[in-house]
């Protein structure tokens, strides 16, 4: 369920033109 919401948010942001995603490991996965 969370993965589905995350994918929807990612796709919506790409659709709006966002092209940079900061994915540093320091942020963690929770």
CORTA-V892683 format. One line per field, one symbol per residue. ss: DSSP state (h for helix, s for strand, l for the rest). phi: phi as a letter, one per 30 degrees, with the letter a starting at -180 (. if undefined). psi: psi as a letter, one per 40 degrees, with the letter a starting at -180 (. if undefined). A space follows every 50 residues. Layout:
BEGIN
ss: ???
phi: ???
psi: ???
END
This chain:
BEGIN
ss: lhhhhhhhhhhhhhhlllllllllhhhlll
phi: .dddddddddddddedjdbbbdbedddicb
psi: dddddddddddddddeehehhhfhdddae.
END
